[in-house]
């Protein structure tokens, strides 16, 4: 973590609260509430810490759940100063991101990004077109971009240019980000005054094998082309800003009594779960693989829906 005071130095409020975020076994709701209430006193230290994660100067693995808690607090505060550090951090290796942010990557990341955005599209565009970026991060970032467009924060032409840059980036065909890209193409194509050529562009990329994030025939791409186009209210709901970080995270399994008990058991057995708050149990499962819950349905029609 960012250096705190020595033995003879009194900790600042931000440092004290950060230690509670990093060391708490459960959800440190009181510390989080105080951080929001006294945000002006905390923001400098919190942003310095996020910049340290982004630059690789601070190892997030040493800070427990603090990285993901900080992001959700910044989102609730609408802290635009966290926008660039977060996007720089999201370009780091997938293993590091998973350990630090857990389910944030596949659950709340679009909403965090929407909460932090203030007309600075450049780093988001660079991230989604970076072949080295994690595919699930790319997917979430593209969902966020589409959500911002739906709210009038990003013009259709700018989003279209971002999508074309992704198409030309040389991504691996099975990159998960193609799903977000295809959905965005479909939503833009179907919007009033939209360009139907975008949907055809997506179909062409799929037909040529350049975008192949699926495991069966072409039905999945048609489903994804329709997903946001047919249900814009769902798009707005799934990309709504974070309004209450404590309420948002209190429902996560890793912060429940059962989740904490699992962590304790893993620690006793010498496992590596440690202070990982939330690990996506479905990460790496194909959309058309059998759902691991045993329902007999495909993952995309069950827990992957």
GULUM-261599 format. One record per residue (C-alpha): residue in one letter; residue number from 1; x, y, z. Coordinates in steps of 0.25 Angstrom, whole numbers, plus 5000, padded with zeros to 4 digits. Example, Ala and Ser with C-alpha at 12.3 -4.5 7.8 and 13.67 -1.06 7.14 Angstrom:
<guse:a | paza:1 | east:5049 | north:4982 | up:5031>
<guse:s | paza:2 | east:5055 | north:4996 | up:5029>
! end
This chain:
<guse:x | paza:1 | east:5000 | north:5000 | up:5000>
<guse:x | paza:2 | east:5004 | north:5015 | up:4999>
<guse:x | paza:3 | east:5013 | north:5018 | up:5011>
<guse:x | paza:4 | east:5006 | north:5021 | up:5024>
<guse:x | paza:5 | east:5012 | north:5028 | up:5036>
<guse:x | paza:6 | east:5024 | north:5021 | up:5043>
<guse:x | paza:7 | east:5022 | north:5016 | up:5058>
<guse:x | paza:8 | east:5024 | north:5030 | up:5063>
<guse:x | paza:9 | east:5014 | north:5037 | up:5053>
<guse:x | paza:10 | east:5000 | north:5038 | up:5054>
<guse:x | paza:11 | east:4992 | north:5033 | up:5043>
<guse:x | paza:12 | east:4983 | north:5042 | up:5035>
<guse:x | paza:13 | east:4968 | north:5039 | up:5034>
<guse:x | paza:14 | east:4969 | north:5033 | up:5020>
<guse:x | paza:15 | east:4981 | north:5024 | up:5024>
<guse:x | paza:16 | east:4973 | north:5019 | up:5036>
<guse:x | paza:17 | east:4961 | north:5016 | up:5027>
<guse:x | paza:18 | east:4969 | north:5009 | up:5017>
<guse:x | paza:19 | east:4975 | north:5000 | up:5027>
<guse:x | paza:20 | east:4961 | north:4996 | up:5031>
<guse:x | paza:21 | east:4957 | north:4993 | up:5016>
<guse:x | paza:22 | east:4970 | north:4985 | up:5015>
<guse:x | paza:23 | east:4969 | north:4977 | up:5027>
<guse:x | paza:24 | east:4954 | north:4975 | up:5030>
<guse:x | paza:25 | east:4950 | north:4961 | up:5028>
<guse:x | paza:26 | east:4936 | north:4964 | up:5024>
<guse:x | paza:27 | east:4930 | north:4977 | up:5018>
<guse:x | paza:28 | east:4935 | north:4989 | up:5026>
<guse:x | paza:29 | east:4922 | north:4997 | up:5024>
<guse:x | paza:30 | east:4925 | north:5007 | up:5035>
<guse:x | paza:31 | east:4938 | north:5010 | up:5029>
<guse:x | paza:32 | east:4933 | north:5012 | up:5015>
<guse:x | paza:33 | east:4921 | north:5021 | up:5020>
<guse:x | paza:34 | east:4931 | north:5030 | up:5027>
<guse:x | paza:35 | east:4940 | north:5030 | up:5015>
<guse:x | paza:36 | east:4928 | north:5035 | up:5007>
<guse:x | paza:37 | east:4924 | north:5045 | up:5017>
<guse:x | paza:38 | east:4938 | north:5051 | up:5018>
<guse:x | paza:39 | east:4942 | north:5049 | up:5004>
<guse:x | paza:40 | east:4949 | north:5062 | up:5002>
<guse:x | paza:41 | east:4959 | north:5057 | up:5013>
<guse:x | paza:42 | east:4961 | north:5044 | up:5007>
<guse:x | paza:43 | east:4961 | north:5045 | up:4992>
<guse:x | paza:44 | east:4976 | north:5050 | up:4991>
<guse:x | paza:45 | east:4981 | north:5037 | up:4998>
<guse:x | paza:46 | east:4971 | north:5028 | up:4991>
<guse:x | paza:47 | east:4975 | north:5033 | up:4977>
<guse:x | paza:48 | east:4990 | north:5032 | up:4980>
<guse:x | paza:49 | east:4988 | north:5018 | up:4984>
<guse:x | paza:50 | east:4980 | north:5015 | up:4971>
<guse:x | paza:51 | east:4991 | north:5022 | up:4963>
<guse:x | paza:52 | east:5001 | north:5013 | up:4970>
<guse:x | paza:53 | east:4993 | north:5000 | up:4966>
<guse:x | paza:54 | east:4992 | north:5005 | up:4952>
<guse:x | paza:55 | east:5007 | north:5008 | up:4951>
<guse:x | paza:56 | east:5011 | north:4995 | up:4957>
<guse:x | paza:57 | east:5018 | north:5002 | up:4969>
<guse:x | paza:58 | east:5008 | north:4996 | up:4979>
<guse:x | paza:59 | east:5004 | north:4982 | up:4979>
<guse:x | paza:60 | east:4989 | north:4981 | up:4981>
<guse:x | paza:61 | east:4991 | north:4966 | up:4986>
<guse:x | paza:62 | east:4996 | north:4972 | up:4999>
<guse:x | paza:63 | east:4984 | north:4981 | up:5001>
<guse:x | paza:64 | east:4973 | north:4970 | up:5003>
<guse:x | paza:65 | east:4960 | north:4975 | up:4998>
<guse:x | paza:66 | east:4964 | north:4990 | up:4998>
<guse:x | paza:67 | east:4965 | north:4991 | up:4983>
<guse:x | paza:68 | east:4951 | north:4987 | up:4979>
<guse:x | paza:69 | east:4945 | north:4994 | up:4991>
<guse:x | paza:70 | east:4953 | north:5007 | up:4987>
<guse:x | paza:71 | east:4947 | north:5006 | up:4973>
<guse:x | paza:72 | east:4933 | north:5005 | up:4977>
<guse:x | paza:73 | east:4935 | north:5016 | up:4987>
<guse:x | paza:74 | east:4941 | north:5025 | up:4976>
<guse:x | paza:75 | east:4929 | north:5021 | up:4967>
<guse:x | paza:76 | east:4919 | north:5025 | up:4978>
<guse:x | paza:77 | east:4926 | north:5038 | up:4980>
<guse:x | paza:78 | east:4926 | north:5041 | up:4965>
<guse:x | paza:79 | east:4941 | north:5043 | up:4966>
<guse:x | paza:80 | east:4946 | north:5046 | up:4952>
<guse:x | paza:81 | east:4960 | north:5046 | up:4957>
<guse:x | paza:82 | east:4960 | north:5031 | up:4958>
<guse:x | paza:83 | east:4956 | north:5030 | up:4943>
<guse:x | paza:84 | east:4970 | north:5029 | up:4937>
<guse:x | paza:85 | east:4977 | north:5021 | up:4948>
<guse:x | paza:86 | east:4966 | north:5011 | up:4947>
<guse:x | paza:87 | east:4967 | north:5009 | up:4932>
<guse:x | paza:88 | east:4982 | north:5008 | up:4933>
<guse:x | paza:89 | east:4981 | north:4998 | up:4944>
<guse:x | paza:90 | east:4971 | north:4990 | up:4935>
<guse:x | paza:91 | east:4982 | north:4988 | up:4925>
<guse:x | paza:92 | east:4990 | north:4980 | up:4935>
<guse:x | paza:93 | east:4991 | north:4965 | up:4934>
<guse:x | paza:94 | east:4978 | north:4957 | up:4936>
<guse:x | paza:95 | east:4983 | north:4949 | up:4948>
<guse:x | paza:96 | east:4986 | north:4961 | up:4955>
<guse:x | paza:97 | east:4973 | north:4968 | up:4952>
<guse:x | paza:98 | east:4965 | north:4955 | up:4956>
<guse:x | paza:99 | east:4972 | north:4954 | up:4969>
<guse:x | paza:100 | east:4970 | north:4969 | up:4972>
<guse:x | paza:101 | east:4956 | north:4972 | up:4967>
<guse:x | paza:102 | east:4949 | north:4958 | up:4967>
<guse:x | paza:103 | east:4935 | north:4959 | up:4962>
<guse:x | paza:104 | east:4936 | north:4974 | up:4959>
<guse:x | paza:105 | east:4942 | north:4970 | up:4945>
<guse:x | paza:106 | east:4929 | north:4963 | up:4941>
<guse:x | paza:107 | east:4919 | north:4969 | up:4949>
<guse:x | paza:108 | east:4920 | north:4984 | up:4953>
<guse:x | paza:109 | east:4931 | north:4989 | up:4944>
<guse:x | paza:110 | east:4922 | north:4995 | up:4934>
<guse:x | paza:111 | east:4915 | north:5002 | up:4945>
<guse:x | paza:112 | east:4928 | north:5007 | up:4952>
<guse:x | paza:113 | east:4932 | north:5012 | up:4938>
<guse:x | paza:114 | east:4919 | north:5020 | up:4936>
<guse:x | paza:115 | east:4920 | north:5026 | up:4949>
<guse:x | paza:116 | east:4934 | north:5031 | up:4947>
<guse:x | paza:117 | east:4933 | north:5036 | up:4933>
<guse:x | paza:118 | east:4935 | north:5051 | up:4930>
<guse:x | paza:119 | east:4936 | north:5053 | up:4915>
<guse:x | paza:120 | east:4950 | north:5047 | up:4914>
<guse:x | paza:121 | east:4948 | north:5036 | up:4904>
<guse:x | paza:122 | east:4963 | north:5034 | up:4900>
<guse:x | paza:123 | east:4967 | north:5024 | up:4911>
<guse:x | paza:124 | east:4955 | north:5016 | up:4909>
<guse:x | paza:125 | east:4956 | north:5015 | up:4894>
<guse:x | paza:126 | east:4971 | north:5011 | up:4896>
<guse:x | paza:127 | east:4967 | north:5000 | up:4906>
<guse:x | paza:128 | east:4957 | north:4993 | up:4897>
<guse:x | paza:129 | east:4966 | north:4993 | up:4885>
<guse:x | paza:130 | east:4978 | north:4988 | up:4892>
<guse:x | paza:131 | east:4980 | north:4973 | up:4888>
<guse:x | paza:132 | east:4987 | north:4971 | up:4901>
<guse:x | paza:133 | east:4975 | north:4975 | up:4910>
<guse:x | paza:134 | east:4967 | north:4964 | up:4917>
<guse:x | paza:135 | east:4955 | north:4960 | up:4908>
<guse:x | paza:136 | east:4945 | north:4961 | up:4920>
<guse:x | paza:137 | east:4950 | north:4975 | up:4923>
<guse:x | paza:138 | east:4948 | north:4979 | up:4908>
<guse:x | paza:139 | east:4934 | north:4973 | up:4909>
<guse:x | paza:140 | east:4931 | north:4981 | up:4921>
<guse:x | paza:141 | east:4937 | north:4994 | up:4916>
<guse:x | paza:142 | east:4929 | north:4993 | up:4903>
<guse:x | paza:143 | east:4916 | north:4991 | up:4911>
<guse:x | paza:144 | east:4920 | north:5003 | up:4918>
<guse:x | paza:145 | east:4923 | north:5011 | up:4906>
<guse:x | paza:146 | east:4909 | north:5007 | up:4900>
<guse:x | paza:147 | east:4902 | north:5011 | up:4913>
<guse:x | paza:148 | east:4909 | north:5024 | up:4913>
<guse:x | paza:149 | east:4904 | north:5026 | up:4899>
<guse:x | paza:150 | east:4890 | north:5022 | up:4903>
<guse:x | paza:151 | east:4891 | north:5034 | up:4913>
<guse:x | paza:152 | east:4895 | north:5044 | up:4903>
<guse:x | paza:153 | east:4910 | north:5044 | up:4908>
<guse:x | paza:154 | east:4916 | north:5039 | up:4896>
<guse:x | paza:155 | east:4912 | north:5042 | up:4882>
<guse:x | paza:156 | east:4909 | north:5031 | up:4872>
<guse:x | paza:157 | east:4920 | north:5035 | up:4863>
<guse:x | paza:158 | east:4930 | north:5034 | up:4874>
<guse:x | paza:159 | east:4925 | north:5021 | up:4878>
<guse:x | paza:160 | east:4925 | north:5016 | up:4864>
<guse:x | paza:161 | east:4940 | north:5020 | up:4862>
<guse:x | paza:162 | east:4943 | north:5012 | up:4875>
<guse:x | paza:163 | east:4936 | north:5000 | up:4870>
<guse:x | paza:164 | east:4944 | north:5001 | up:4857>
<guse:x | paza:165 | east:4957 | north:5002 | up:4864>
<guse:x | paza:166 | east:4954 | north:4989 | up:4872>
<guse:x | paza:167 | east:4950 | north:4982 | up:4859>
<guse:x | paza:168 | east:4964 | north:4986 | up:4853>
<guse:x | paza:169 | east:4972 | north:4983 | up:4866>
<guse:x | paza:170 | east:4975 | north:4969 | up:4862>
<guse:x | paza:171 | east:4969 | north:4962 | up:4874>
<guse:x | paza:172 | east:4969 | north:4947 | up:4876>
<guse:x | paza:173 | east:4956 | north:4942 | up:4870>
<guse:x | paza:174 | east:4951 | north:4936 | up:4883>
<guse:x | paza:175 | east:4954 | north:4949 | up:4891>
<guse:x | paza:176 | east:4942 | north:4951 | up:4900>
<guse:x | paza:177 | east:4941 | north:4965 | up:4897>
<guse:x | paza:178 | east:4935 | north:4962 | up:4883>
<guse:x | paza:179 | east:4922 | north:4959 | up:4890>
<guse:x | paza:180 | east:4922 | north:4973 | up:4895>
<guse:x | paza:181 | east:4926 | north:4978 | up:4882>
<guse:x | paza:182 | east:4915 | north:4971 | up:4874>
<guse:x | paza:183 | east:4904 | north:4975 | up:4884>
<guse:x | paza:184 | east:4909 | north:4990 | up:4883>
<guse:x | paza:185 | east:4908 | north:4988 | up:4867>
<guse:x | paza:186 | east:4894 | north:4983 | up:4868>
<guse:x | paza:187 | east:4889 | north:4994 | up:4878>
<guse:x | paza:188 | east:4895 | north:5005 | up:4869>
<guse:x | paza:189 | east:4890 | north:4999 | up:4856>
<guse:x | paza:190 | east:4876 | north:4998 | up:4862>
<guse:x | paza:191 | east:4875 | north:5012 | up:4869>
<guse:x | paza:192 | east:4867 | north:5023 | up:4862>
<guse:x | paza:193 | east:4875 | north:5028 | up:4851>
<guse:x | paza:194 | east:4885 | north:5017 | up:4853>
<guse:x | paza:195 | east:4894 | north:5011 | up:4843>
<guse:x | paza:196 | east:4889 | north:4997 | up:4839>
<guse:x | paza:197 | east:4903 | north:4994 | up:4833>
<guse:x | paza:198 | east:4909 | north:4992 | up:4847>
<guse:x | paza:199 | east:4901 | north:4980 | up:4849>
<guse:x | paza:200 | east:4905 | north:4975 | up:4835>
<guse:x | paza:201 | east:4920 | north:4978 | up:4839>
<guse:x | paza:202 | east:4918 | north:4969 | up:4851>
<guse:x | paza:203 | east:4912 | north:4958 | up:4843>
<guse:x | paza:204 | east:4924 | north:4959 | up:4833>
<guse:x | paza:205 | east:4934 | north:4958 | up:4844>
<guse:x | paza:206 | east:4927 | north:4946 | up:4850>
<guse:x | paza:207 | east:4926 | north:4939 | up:4836>
<guse:x | paza:208 | east:4940 | north:4942 | up:4833>
<guse:x | paza:209 | east:4945 | north:4935 | up:4846>
<guse:x | paza:210 | east:4951 | north:4948 | up:4851>
<guse:x | paza:211 | east:4941 | north:4949 | up:4863>
<guse:x | paza:212 | east:4938 | north:4936 | up:4868>
<guse:x | paza:213 | east:4934 | north:4937 | up:4883>
<guse:x | paza:214 | east:4924 | north:4926 | up:4882>
<guse:x | paza:215 | east:4923 | north:4911 | up:4882>
<guse:x | paza:216 | east:4912 | north:4907 | up:4872>
<guse:x | paza:217 | east:4906 | north:4913 | up:4860>
<guse:x | paza:218 | east:4902 | north:4927 | up:4856>
<guse:x | paza:219 | east:4890 | north:4928 | up:4866>
<guse:x | paza:220 | east:4898 | north:4934 | up:4877>
<guse:x | paza:221 | east:4902 | north:4946 | up:4869>
<guse:x | paza:222 | east:4888 | north:4948 | up:4865>
<guse:x | paza:223 | east:4884 | north:4948 | up:4879>
<guse:x | paza:224 | east:4895 | north:4957 | up:4883>
<guse:x | paza:225 | east:4891 | north:4967 | up:4872>
<guse:x | paza:226 | east:4877 | north:4968 | up:4877>
<guse:x | paza:227 | east:4881 | north:4968 | up:4892>
<guse:x | paza:228 | east:4882 | north:4983 | up:4895>
<guse:x | paza:229 | east:4874 | north:4987 | up:4882>
<guse:x | paza:230 | east:4862 | north:4980 | up:4887>
<guse:x | paza:231 | east:4863 | north:4984 | up:4902>
<guse:x | paza:232 | east:4869 | north:4998 | up:4904>
<guse:x | paza:233 | east:4864 | north:4999 | up:4917>
<guse:x | paza:234 | east:4872 | north:4987 | up:4921>
<guse:x | paza:235 | east:4884 | north:4994 | up:4916>
<guse:x | paza:236 | east:4881 | north:5006 | up:4925>
<guse:x | paza:237 | east:4879 | north:4997 | up:4937>
<guse:x | paza:238 | east:4891 | north:4989 | up:4935>
<guse:x | paza:239 | east:4900 | north:5001 | up:4933>
<guse:x | paza:240 | east:4894 | north:5010 | up:4944>
<guse:x | paza:241 | east:4903 | north:5018 | up:4953>
<guse:x | paza:242 | east:4907 | north:5012 | up:4966>
<guse:x | paza:243 | east:4899 | north:5020 | up:4977>
<guse:x | paza:244 | east:4902 | north:5012 | up:4989>
<guse:x | paza:245 | east:4915 | north:5004 | up:4990>
<guse:x | paza:246 | east:4911 | north:4997 | up:5003>
<guse:x | paza:247 | east:4898 | north:4993 | up:4998>
<guse:x | paza:248 | east:4904 | north:4988 | up:4985>
<guse:x | paza:249 | east:4915 | north:4979 | up:4991>
<guse:x | paza:250 | east:4907 | north:4974 | up:5003>
<guse:x | paza:251 | east:4900 | north:4964 | up:4994>
<guse:x | paza:252 | east:4913 | north:4958 | up:4988>
<guse:x | paza:253 | east:4916 | north:4944 | up:4993>
<guse:x | paza:254 | east:4930 | north:4947 | up:4998>
<guse:x | paza:255 | east:4924 | north:4957 | up:5008>
<guse:x | paza:256 | east:4914 | north:4948 | up:5014>
<guse:x | paza:257 | east:4916 | north:4939 | up:5026>
<guse:x | paza:258 | east:4917 | north:4927 | up:5017>
<guse:x | paza:259 | east:4927 | north:4934 | up:5008>
<guse:x | paza:260 | east:4935 | north:4938 | up:5020>
<guse:x | paza:261 | east:4935 | north:4923 | up:5025>
<guse:x | paza:262 | east:4940 | north:4918 | up:5012>
<guse:x | paza:263 | east:4952 | north:4928 | up:5013>
<guse:x | paza:264 | east:4955 | north:4923 | up:5027>
<guse:x | paza:265 | east:4954 | north:4909 | up:5023>
<guse:x | paza:266 | east:4963 | north:4911 | up:5010>
<guse:x | paza:267 | east:4973 | north:4918 | up:5019>
<guse:x | paza:268 | east:4973 | north:4906 | up:5029>
<guse:x | paza:269 | east:4976 | north:4897 | up:5018>
<guse:x | paza:270 | east:4987 | north:4905 | up:5012>
<guse:x | paza:271 | east:4979 | north:4909 | up:5000>
<guse:x | paza:272 | east:4981 | north:4921 | up:4992>
<guse:x | paza:273 | east:4967 | north:4928 | up:4994>
<guse:x | paza:274 | east:4973 | north:4936 | up:5005>
<guse:x | paza:275 | east:4967 | north:4950 | up:5004>
<guse:x | paza:276 | east:4961 | north:4949 | up:4990>
<guse:x | paza:277 | east:4947 | north:4955 | up:4993>
<guse:x | paza:278 | east:4940 | north:4949 | up:4981>
<guse:x | paza:279 | east:4945 | north:4939 | up:4970>
<guse:x | paza:280 | east:4936 | north:4937 | up:4958>
<guse:x | paza:281 | east:4932 | north:4922 | up:4959>
<guse:x | paza:282 | east:4928 | north:4923 | up:4944>
<guse:x | paza:283 | east:4940 | north:4929 | up:4938>
<guse:x | paza:284 | east:4946 | north:4921 | up:4926>
<guse:x | paza:285 | east:4933 | north:4914 | up:4924>
<guse:x | paza:286 | east:4928 | north:4914 | up:4910>
<guse:x | paza:287 | east:4914 | north:4920 | up:4907>
<guse:x | paza:288 | east:4909 | north:4907 | up:4901>
<guse:x | paza:289 | east:4916 | north:4898 | up:4911>
<guse:x | paza:290 | east:4907 | north:4891 | up:4921>
<guse:x | paza:291 | east:4904 | north:4899 | up:4933>
<guse:x | paza:292 | east:4912 | north:4895 | up:4945>
<guse:x | paza:293 | east:4900 | north:4896 | up:4954>
<guse:x | paza:294 | east:4895 | north:4883 | up:4948>
<guse:x | paza:295 | east:4882 | north:4888 | up:4942>
<guse:x | paza:296 | east:4885 | north:4881 | up:4929>
<guse:x | paza:297 | east:4883 | north:4894 | up:4922>
<guse:x | paza:298 | east:4894 | north:4902 | up:4914>
<guse:x | paza:299 | east:4902 | north:4912 | up:4923>
<guse:x | paza:300 | east:4897 | north:4924 | up:4914>
<guse:x | paza:301 | east:4882 | north:4920 | up:4917>
<guse:x | paza:302 | east:4885 | north:4917 | up:4932>
<guse:x | paza:303 | east:4895 | north:4924 | up:4941>
<guse:x | paza:304 | east:4901 | north:4931 | up:4930>
<guse:x | paza:305 | east:4889 | north:4938 | up:4926>
! end
